[in-house]
Amino acid sequence: MPSSPSSSAQAAREALAVRLTHLRKDAGLSGKELSARCGWHPAKTTRIQKGAAAPADADIRAWCAACGADDQTGDLIATARAVDSMYMERRRLHRNGMRKVQEDFSALHEKAAVCRVYASNGVPGFFQTPGYATAQARSQAAAPVSGDLSARTAYADSERPTKVPPLLLEEWMPAFLAQLAAPGAQFVRAATSDGAQLLFVCDPERESFAAFTRDGEDWTVRQGGPMALWDDIERSLTAWQDAGSPDITAVHLHITADAHTYRIGDNPALRWQHSVR
């Protein structure tokens, strides 16, 4: 089956990001050094290298000049423009919504006797919890956190060092475990006007939050509200790491009329039951 326009466009952008990353490494530059030479914030370099942002022609010229690779500028700009064209095609196909795109696959789906699912960058749909699927959709749409957190003022905030860095939640397996441990929680990344990184885990419905502060390689978490969100998430993440950081194939799902129960091995810390009533 041919890949979708969205997946093809993202794969092309990521391939361009890899080329730019290799160019920087071949020049012996760190991300901060390249950013300084280009005259922009290191966060921009990170976004480009992750394929999260599309570099403009001027960005590529500055990147190549910083790396002493002006001879590659033309080819990289042509590649970047081709990637932009793929995204334009994607927007054209989705201009009137996803219905037409989905209907194109209906006949193929109806004829299929066996469906095999492979997802290298996320949890396969059959195993997604409602919370995980919602969080993924929110991250794609960059929706702001909403809800009333005013009731949390009745609870004293607590502060302590973290046992695992919150950036671990940027990986899909830890993010999946976080949704099992704290359904409905949202991982939010923001930045101040001077570029300082801000990280939060929020659950507006349960009026609880966890805010993270970085000090070098160490992190401090401040939690507020009736639920200690990070305590629940961190307990699952440390147990998962102690078990050897297994992938999604180690997750067992038991479904009844009353609940969905997920587990990894026999460790009680790696067992989560979600009521469906």
C-alpha positions in Angstrom: 0.0 0.0 0.0 1.4 3.5 -0.8 2.2 5.7 2.1 -0.1 8.6 2.9 0.8 12.1 1.9 1.2 13.1 5.5 3.6 10.3 6.4 5.6 10.8 3.2 5.9 14.5 3.7 7.1 14.1 7.3 9.5 11.3 6.3 11.0 13.7 3.7 11.3 16.5 6.2 13.0 14.1 8.7 15.4 13.0 6.0 16.4 16.6 5.3 16.8 17.1 9.1 19.2 14.2 9.2 21.3 15.6 6.3 21.6 19.0 8.1 22.5 17.2 11.4 25.2 15.2 9.7 26.5 18.4 8.1 26.8 20.1 11.5 28.5 17.0 13.1 31.0 16.7 10.1 32.0 20.3 10.8 32.7 19.5 14.4 30.1 21.9 15.7 27.7 21.5 18.7 24.1 22.7 18.4 24.9 25.8 20.5 28.0 26.6 18.4 26.1 26.4 15.1 23.2 28.5 16.6 25.7 31.2 17.6 27.2 31.3 14.1 23.8 31.5 12.5 22.6 34.1 14.9 19.5 32.4 16.3 18.4 30.6 19.5 19.5 27.0 20.0 15.9 25.9 20.2 15.5 26.7 16.5 18.4 24.4 15.7 16.8 21.6 17.8 13.4 22.0 16.0 15.1 21.8 12.6 17.1 18.8 13.5 14.1 17.0 14.9 12.1 17.7 11.7 9.6 19.8 13.8 10.3 23.0 11.8 10.9 23.6 8.1 14.1 25.6 7.4 13.7 28.6 5.1 16.1 29.2 2.2 18.0 31.7 4.3 18.2 29.3 7.2 19.9 26.7 5.0 22.3 29.2 3.5 23.3 30.3 7.1 23.6 26.6 8.2 25.8 25.7 5.2 28.0 28.8 5.7 28.4 28.0 9.4 29.5 24.5 8.5 31.8 25.5 5.7 29.7 23.6 3.2 28.5 26.3 0.8 28.7 23.8 -2.1 25.8 21.9 -0.6 23.5 24.9 -0.3 21.8 24.6 -3.7 21.0 20.9 -3.3 19.6 21.3 0.2 17.4 24.3 -0.7 16.0 22.2 -3.6 15.3 19.4 -1.3 13.6 21.7 1.3 11.4 23.2 -1.5 10.4 19.7 -2.6 9.4 18.9 1.0 7.3 22.1 1.1 5.5 21.0 -2.1 4.6 17.7 -0.5 3.0 19.5 2.5 1.1 21.8 0.0 -0.3 18.6 -1.6 -1.3 17.3 1.8 -3.1 20.5 2.6 -4.8 20.4 -0.8 -6.1 16.8 -0.2 -7.3 17.7 3.3 -8.8 21.1 2.4 -12.3 19.9 2.9 -11.5 17.5 5.8 -10.4 13.9 6.1 -13.6 12.3 4.8 -12.6 12.0 1.2 -9.1 10.7 2.1 -10.6 8.1 4.4 -13.3 7.1 1.9 -10.5 6.3 -0.7 -9.3 3.5 1.6 -12.8 2.1 2.4 -12.9 -0.3 -0.5 -9.4 -1.6 0.3 -10.3 -2.0 3.9 -13.5 -3.9 3.1 -11.6 -6.4 1.0 -8.9 -7.0 3.6 -8.9 -10.4 5.3 -6.0 -9.6 7.7 -4.8 -6.2 9.0 -1.3 -5.9 10.3 -0.3 -2.8 12.1 3.2 -1.3 12.4 3.9 2.0 14.1 7.5 3.0 14.6 6.8 6.3 16.2 3.8 5.6 18.4 1.6 3.0 20.1 -0.5 1.1 17.5 -4.2 2.1 17.5 -5.4 -1.2 18.9 -3.5 -0.5 22.1 -4.1 3.2 22.5 -6.0 4.3 25.6 -8.5 7.1 25.3 -6.1 9.3 27.3 -3.1 8.5 25.1 -5.1 9.1 21.9 -6.4 12.4 23.2 -2.9 13.5 24.2 -1.5 12.7 20.8 -4.3 14.6 19.1 -3.7 17.6 21.4 0.0 17.6 20.7 -0.6 17.6 16.9 -3.0 20.5 17.2 -1.0 22.4 19.8 -4.1 23.1 21.7 -3.7 25.2 24.9 -4.4 23.7 28.3 -7.9 24.6 29.4 -9.9 24.1 32.6 -10.2 25.5 36.1 -7.2 24.9 38.3 -8.5 27.3 41.0 -9.4 24.5 43.5 -5.8 23.4 43.8 -5.2 26.4 46.0 -6.8 24.4 48.8 -3.8 22.0 48.7 -0.2 22.9 49.7 2.3 22.6 46.9 5.2 20.1 47.3 8.7 20.3 45.8 11.4 17.7 45.3 14.1 16.5 42.9 12.9 14.2 40.2 14.1 10.6 39.9 13.8 10.6 36.1 13.9 13.7 33.7 10.5 14.9 32.5 11.9 15.1 28.9 11.6 11.3 29.0 7.9 11.9 28.1 8.9 13.0 24.7 9.5 9.4 23.8 6.4 7.5 22.9 6.7 4.5 25.2 7.2 6.6 28.4 4.4 8.9 27.2 2.1 5.8 26.8 3.0 4.7 30.3 2.3 8.2 31.7 -1.2 8.0 30.2 -1.7 4.7 31.8 -0.6 6.0 35.2 -2.3 9.4 35.0 -5.2 9.3 32.4 -6.1 12.7 31.2 -2.8 14.4 32.1 -1.2 16.6 29.4 2.5 17.2 28.9 2.9 20.8 28.0 6.1 22.5 26.7 6.4 26.3 26.7 9.1 29.0 26.6 9.6 32.4 28.2 10.3 35.5 26.1 14.0 35.0 26.7 13.9 31.4 25.4 13.9 29.6 28.8 12.3 26.2 28.7 9.1 25.5 30.7 7.7 22.1 31.2 4.4 21.1 32.9 2.1 18.1 33.4 -1.4 19.3 33.9 -4.8 17.6 34.6 -7.5 20.3 34.6 -10.3 17.9 35.3 -8.5 16.7 38.5 -7.3 20.3 39.2 -3.7 19.1 39.6 -0.4 20.0 38.0 3.4 19.3 38.1 5.9 22.1 37.1 9.5 21.3 36.3 12.6 23.4 36.8 16.0 22.5 35.3 19.3 23.0 37.0 22.0 21.7 34.7 21.4 18.0 34.3 19.0 17.9 37.4 15.3 18.6 37.5 13.0 19.7 40.4 9.3 19.1 40.3 6.7 21.3 42.1 3.3 19.6 42.4 0.0 21.1 43.4 -3.7 20.0 43.6 -5.4 16.9 45.1 -3.4 14.4 42.9 0.4 14.1 42.9 0.6 13.6 39.1 4.3 13.2 38.8 4.5 10.7 41.7 2.1 8.4 39.9 3.9 8.8 36.5 7.4 8.6 38.0 6.6 5.4 39.8 5.6 3.7 36.6 8.6 5.1 34.7 11.1 3.9 37.3 9.5 0.5 37.5 9.6 0.3 33.7 13.3 1.2 33.6 14.0 -1.4 36.3 12.3 -4.0 34.1 14.7 -3.2 31.3 12.6 -0.6 29.5 10.6 -3.1 27.4 8.8 -2.0 24.3 5.0 -2.2 23.5 5.2 -5.9 22.7 5.6 -6.5 26.5 2.2 -4.9 27.3 -0.7 -7.2 27.9 -4.2 -6.0 27.7 -7.2 -7.7 29.4 -10.7 -6.4 28.5 -13.9 -7.0 30.4 -17.2 -5.2 30.4 -16.1 -3.2 33.4 -12.5 -2.3 32.8 -9.4 -2.4 30.6 -6.4 -3.7 32.5 -2.8 -3.2 31.2 0.2 -4.9 32.7 3.9 -5.5 32.0 5.1 -8.7 33.8 4.0 -9.2 37.4 5.2 -6.0 39.0 2.2 -4.3 40.7 3.8 -0.9 39.7 3.4 -1.9 36.1 -0.3 -2.8 36.3 -3.0 -0.2 35.5 -6.8 -0.7 35.5 -9.1 1.7 33.8 -12.8 1.5 34.5 -15.0 1.9 31.4 -18.2 2.5 33.4 
